[in-house]
């Protein structure tokens, strides 16, 4: 399958230092396969290991929120927020991440501060799930928290934080977005 002309035009118009991030975002968002990027000569040696790790983890996490797991999340999300918060502290990393995603489905205004608190959890998948859920919440302070997660010790959390920022802003701000990009955000729904 050939690369769309739109992607070719965007790649060619992008300044050199940003091309790597652009190609990585396309691969993570499944707009481009790694094979296509390799064939076009767009993948640098530096990117190869990062793409392997990031793509594998992003795919793994995406499976977690796909239809099969939504069936597990929906009954949890039907519980009250206070009940879910009590349940959330029990279980293994995968179980707690599912409960975190269920908290993210709550419309209760108290769900947002709970998710922000979970960004500090000791389990990386829980932190990543909280970041994923916060991508849909309004407020500049949430964007700042997501940017802070780009410095997390765990690579998987950094990948999910970056993908959450892509979902939030509709574009990849890069691995280290400039603070003014976040500070100028017009809060969603505020």
VENLINMO-V633129 format. One record per residue. RES is the residue in one small letter. PSI is psi in whole degrees, -180 to 180 (none if undefined). OMEGA is omega in radians with two decimals (* if undefined). Layout:
res/psi/omega
RES/PSI/OMEGA
RES/PSI/OMEGA
//
This chain:
res/psi/omega
x/133/-3.09
x/154/3.09
x/136/-3.11
x/151/3.14
x/-32/3.12
x/-46/3.13
x/-40/3.12
x/-46/3.14
x/-43/3.13
x/-43/-3.13
x/-46/-3.09
x/-29/-3.13
x/-13/-3.09
x/134/3.07
x/147/-3.05
x/-48/-3.08
x/-22/-3.07
x/-10/-3.09
x/-39/-3.11
x/-46/3.13
x/-38/3.14
x/-49/3.14
x/-43/3.11
x/-42/3.12
x/-41/3.12
x/-42/-3.13
x/-45/3.13
x/-34/3.14
x/5/3.08
x/27/3.03
x/-15/-3.04
x/139/3.07
x/158/3.11
x/-37/-3.14
x/-43/3.12
x/-44/-3.14
x/-40/3.11
x/-47/-3.11
x/-32/3.13
x/-8/-3.11
x/23/-3.09
x/-8/-3.10
x/119/3.12
x/163/3.08
x/-39/-3.14
x/-35/-3.08
x/-27/-2.96
x/-50/-3.12
x/-42/3.12
x/-45/-3.13
x/-40/3.14
x/-51/-3.10
x/-47/-3.09
x/-45/-3.09
x/-43/3.13
x/-44/-3.11
x/-42/3.13
x/-41/3.11
x/-43/3.13
x/-45/-3.13
x/-39/3.13
x/-38/3.08
x/-33/-3.11
x/-31/-3.11
x/10/3.13
x/-176/-3.01
x/-42/-3.10
x/-42/-3.12
x/-24/3.07
x/-32/3.09
x/-30/3.10
x/-32/-3.08
x/-41/-3.06
x/-48/3.11
x/-34/3.09
x/-42/-3.10
x/-21/3.12
x/-17/3.12
x/161/3.10
x/156/-3.14
x/-42/-3.13
x/-39/3.10
x/-42/3.13
x/-39/-3.14
x/-35/3.07
x/-45/-3.14
x/-31/-3.03
x/-26/-3.08
x/-7/-3.12
x/150/3.02
x/175/3.11
x/178/-3.06
x/-44/-3.13
x/-43/3.14
x/-45/3.14
x/-34/3.10
x/-40/3.07
x/-43/3.12
x/-35/3.08
x/-43/3.09
x/-36/3.08
x/-40/3.07
x/-39/3.13
x/-21/3.12
x/-13/-3.11
x/137/3.08
x/-12/-3.14
x/129/-3.13
x/-25/3.13
x/-11/3.13
x/-37/-3.10
x/-51/3.10
x/-32/3.10
x/-42/3.10
x/-40/3.10
x/-42/3.09
x/-39/-3.12
x/-14/3.04
x/-17/-3.14
x/5/-3.09
x/153/3.14
x/-15/-3.12
x/122/-3.08
x/-41/-3.10
x/-31/3.08
x/-44/3.09
x/-43/-3.14
x/-42/3.12
x/-40/3.11
x/-42/3.10
x/-44/3.14
x/-46/-3.13
x/-37/-3.09
x/-16/3.12
x/-27/-3.10
x/-3/-3.10
x/151/-3.11
x/159/3.05
x/133/-3.14
x/-36/-3.12
x/-30/3.09
x/-43/3.09
x/-41/3.14
x/-42/3.10
x/-40/3.12
x/-40/3.10
x/-40/3.10
x/-35/3.13
x/-17/3.09
x/-13/3.10
x/7/-3.11
x/151/3.13
x/-27/-3.09
x/125/-3.11
x/-38/-3.13
x/-40/3.11
x/-42/3.12
x/-41/3.13
x/-47/-3.12
x/-35/3.08
x/-43/-3.14
x/-42/3.10
x/-34/3.09
x/-40/3.08
x/-37/3.07
x/-45/3.11
x/-38/-3.08
x/-45/-3.05
x/-12/-3.13
x/6/3.10
x/161/3.14
x/119/3.12
x/-1/3.14
x/172/-3.09
x/-20/3.12
x/78/-3.10
x/146/3.10
x/138/-3.07
x/-34/-3.08
x/-26/3.11
x/-36/3.13
x/-41/-3.08
x/-26/-3.14
x/1/-3.12
x/136/2.99
x/113/-3.08
x/137/3.13
x/130/3.03
x/5/-3.14
x/none/*
//
